[in-house]
C-alpha cells in the first residue's frame, strides 16, 4: 500500500478542498436536473426558459457535463492530494468557458433568466473554476500534492 508523501498541507487546504467538493456536488446536481428534467420541472418554467433549455445544442450540454463532472473529479483528486487535480481542473475550466461562451454569445440567457441568474451566477461559476485551477497549481508548487 502506498502512502502520500510530500509536505503536509495546512488546515486551510483541507477546508478549501472540502468546500470545493461540496460546491461541485451542487454543480453535478444542477447538471443532472437539467439533463433529466421532469415534466413538473418543465411546467414550472416560463416558455422562454423551456425554449432555451430545449434548444441547447449537444456540444454545449457536453461542455456542461465535462465542467461539472471534471470539477467534481478535480476536487476528489485534490482531497486525495493528487497532482493530476490541476489537469482535471484545467479541462473543467475550458469546458466552463465553452459552455458560458454558448450561453452568452448564442442565446438571450440574461433576458430570459435576469441579471442574477443569467449573468452574475455564471460569472461566479467561472471565477470559482479559475480559482480551483490556480489553487491546485499552487498546492502542486507547495508540494501538497503528489
N, C-alpha and C positions, 0 to 999 in steps of 0.2 A: 504494500500500500504506500502510495506516495504522499508526502506531506508538502504543504505550501511553505516555500522559503521566501526570503526577501525581507524587506524592512516591515516591521509591524505598523500597520496604518493607525492613524489616530481615531478616536471615538467619532469624530465628525465624519470620517469616511463611512463608517457603518450607518450612521444616522442618514446621511445623504443617499447612500446606496439603497437603504430600505424605503425611504420616502420616494425615491425614483422608481423603485419596483412597484410601489402602491400606485403612483401616478400612471405608470404604463399599464397596470391592470385595468385602470379606468379607460385607457385608450383602447385596449383589447375589447372591453365591454361595448364601447362606442362602435367599434368596427363590427362586432358580431350583431349588434342590434340594427346596424344599417344594412347588413347583408341578409339577415334573417328577419326582415321587417314583417310583423304580423298585420293582419287586416285591421286590428284595433289600432295599431300604431299608425297605419296609413289613414285611418278615419280621423285621427286626431290632428293630422297635418292640414295645412291650407293647400289649395290647389297648386299654387306656385311652388310650395315646398315639395309636394309629391312629384310634380313635374321635374323639378331639379334633381331629386333623388333617383327617379326612374330614367332620366336621360344621362346619367353619369356613365361615361364610357368604361369599358372593361379595364383599360390600362390605368385609369385613374383609381378604380377600385383596387387594382393590383398594387398600385403605389401605396394606397391606404393600408392594405394588408402588410406589405413589407415594412412600412413605417411603424405600425403598431406592434406586430409580432417581432420585428427586429429590435424595437425599443425594449420589449419585454425580455428577449433573449440577451440583449446587451446588459440589462440590469441584473439578470441572473448571473451572467459571467462576471460582472463587477462584484456582486456579493461573494462569489467564489474566488475572487481575486485573479481572474484570468486576463492575460494581456490582450487576447483577441476581442475583448469587450470594445475597445476603441474602433476596431474594424467594423464590428456589427453596428455600433452607434453611427459610424460614418455612412454605412449603407442605409440605415434608418433615416438619417438626416437628409440624404439625397432624395429618398422616397417622399419625405415630408415636403421638400421643395417642389418636386414634381406634382404631388397632389395639390398643394396650395397654388402652384402655377396654373393648374387647370381651373381651380375654383375662382381665382382672382382674374385670370385673363380670358377665360372662356365661358364664364357664367355670370349671372347677376346675383351672386350669393349675398352680397351686402344688402341689396334691395330686398331680397326675399327674407333673410333672417335678421336684418337690422345690424346696427353698428357693433354691438357687443358680441353677439353670437356669429355674425358674418365676417367680422374683421379682427376684433380685439382677441377673442379666444384663439383663432387660428394663428395669429402672430405670436401669442403666448406659447402655443404648442411649438412653433418654430424656434422660439427663444429657449425653451426647455430642451429641445432636441440638440441645439447647438451647445448649450451648457453641458449636457451629458457627454457629448463628444469631447469637448475641451477638458472636462473634469477627468474623463477616463484616460486621456493622454497625459494629463498632469499626474494622475496616480501611477501611470506607467513610468514616467520620468522619475518619480519619487521611489520607485521600486516597491510600490504597494501591491502590484500585480506581478504575476509570474507566468 
